[in-house]
């Protein structure tokens, strides 16, 4: 299992949001590149980077900064936020990103979703609120259920599914184990677990469940999970 250390970018700073609320922001660093260096020195190898300004505006914003991060990060690196078209996917692919997270447009535009079959590095963002797939910054429900999304993803050849529990994201209340167990039983696509990871025992349990990767965000920034501990469970 991969331990993906999260970094959310807003106004060129490292931040975290509560439940995706742009009004509830905590700034953890004014220099994201220095923060990446610090995390790497402590043992972090793989990263999950989100361009929050891009997610909010629908246009990639921190792409140059993310490109510079790629030069520092030797392991797996995925990016999300503001990726709305094939041009964005092409840009990040050429920049050396291993995983490119696509959410809103793929779930709203079937034609675009099918075109993703030509790429081999697509991570589908499946953001769930009480079991319902949500888009547009977690504000709008999609007219598809989880099973339909997973079946379409298998046909298209999606590399991995990033399953986020919206109600738990940034809240330090533990993962949605039942929801993840359900998704893992429904597909052979690798699952990235996100939302609520609070203690090192959560990391161990998710690995035992068969998650392909786990997102480690607020718990690391708040010191509840040490990077040095988390990487012991990483492949």
N, C-alpha and C positions, 0 to 999 in steps of 0.2 A: 504493500500500500504506500502511496505517496503522501507525504505531509506537505501540503501546499500552504505556504505562509502568505497571508493576504495583505495586500496594500491597496487601499482606496485613495485615489488622488482627486483633490478638489483645490482649485486655485493654486496649483503647484505645491500643495502641502499633503502630508500623509494624515488621513482622517479616518474616523469610523462614524457611521450613522446608526441610530436605533431604528430597527424595523424599516430601514430605507427612507426615513424621514429627513429631508434636507434641512429642516429646522432644528434637528437634534444632532448636532455635530460636535465631535470631540477631536481636537487637533493633537496629534501625537508627535509630529515633526514638521519643521519648516523646511527641511532639506531631505526629500525622499531618497536621493542618491546616497547620502551619508547613512541614512537609515538602512538601506539595502546592504551597504558595506558592513554595518554593525551586525545585522542579522546573519550575514554570510560568515562573519568571524565567529559567531556563536554556533555555527553548524548548519544553518539553513541552506538548503540546496535547490529546492523547487518552490516556485512562486505563482501566486494568483493575483494579477494586477487588474484593478478596475478603474477606468476613467469615468468618474462620477459626473463630471461636467459634460462629457460626451453622452453619457446615458440620459442626462436631463435634456440636452439640446438636440440629440439625434445626430450629432456630428462629432467625429473624433477630435479631441482637444489636446490631450497630453501625449500625442503619438511620438513627438520628438523626444520627450523625456523617457517614454517607454522604450524607445529604440536605444537610448543610452543605457538603460537598465539591462537590456539584452546583452550588452557587451560585458557587463559585470557578472551576470547570472550564467553559470555553466550548466545547470540542470534544466529540468522541465520548466517551461514558463508559458502560462496562458494569460490571455488578455480579454477583457470585455468592456463594454460601454461605448456607445456611439457607432457600433458596427451595423450598418443598415444596408450595405450593398456589396456586390462582388469586388468593387474597387477597394473598399476598406479591407476586405479579406485578403485581396492580393497584396495590398500595402504591408499588412502585418505578416503575411507569409514570407514576403521578400525580406522583411526585417528579421526573420529567423524565429518567429514565435511558433511554439510547438502546438499550442491549442488556441483556437479563436472562438470566443463565446458569442453565439448568436441567439437572440431570444425573441423579442417582440415581432420583428418582421417575419421571421420564419414561422411563427405560430399564427400570424394574421394573413400571410400571403402564401397560398399553397404553391403557386408557380415558382416563387423565389425559393421556397423550401425544397422543392424538387431539384432546382438547379444546384443546390449545395452538394449533390452527389459527385460533382467533379472535383471537390476538395476532399482531402483525406485528414484534415486537421480540425474539423468542426466539433465544437463542444456546444450542445444545445442547452441553453439555460431554461430549466423547468422550475419556475418559481411557484410554490404552492401555498395557498391560504385555505386551510381546512380541507385539503385534498383537491382544491380547484386550481387549475393553471391560470396564472395572472400575467399580464403584460403591462407595458407603458408605465414603468416605474412602480409596478405592483398595485396599480390603481384600477385596472380593467380586467374582467374575467374573459377567458377565451371560450369560444363555443365548441370546445373539444374536451373529452375527459382524458385522464392520464393514459389509459390503455390505447386510445386512438393515437395520441402523441408518440408513445413508445413504438407502436406498430409502424407508423409512418417513418420514424427515425431509423428503424431496422432496415426498411426497404431502401431508404436513401443512403445508408451507410455512414450514419453519424458516428464519430469516433468515441464520444463519451457524453454522458448526461450529467449536467450539474444540477443536482436536486437541492433546492433551497427551501427551508421552512421559514416563511416570511414572519410568522408570529414569534419565532425564536431568534431571528437574526439580531445579533448585537445585544441580546438580553441576558446571556449567561444563565440559561435555564435548562441546559441539556438538549441533546438532539431529539428529533422526532423518530425514535427507534421503530415504532410500529409502521409509520409511513414509509420509512426507508426499507424495512423488511418487505413490505408490500411491493414496492418498486423493484427491488432486487429479485423478487420471485416472478416478475412479469416480463423481464427482458434479459438478454445476454450482453447487452451493451454495458461497458464499464460505467459504474456510478461514482460520481464525486459527491460526497456528503457535505452539506453546508447548512449552517444555522444552529446556534445553541451550544456548540462544543465548548465546554467549560473546564473540565478536569482531564488529567492524563488518562483516567479510567475510561473516559468517553472515546479517546483515541484508540485505546486497546480494544474496546468493545466493537467499534466500527470496523476495525481490522478483522476481528473474529467473525463479524457478520458477512464479510466479503466485499466491503467497499473498495473500489479501486484507488480512491484518494479521499482525503479529508481536508477541508478548508479550516485553517487555524488563524483566527483574526483577533477579536477583542480579548480573548483569554490570554493570548500571548502579550499583547500590549499592556494589559493590566497586571501581568506577572503571575497569573493563575496557572499557566502552563509554561514551563521553561523550554526554550528551543532545544536545549541539550537533551531534555527528556523525550520530547516528541520525536526527534530524529531516530531514536532507538527503535521505534516501531515502523520506521520508513524503510522502503526497499532501496 
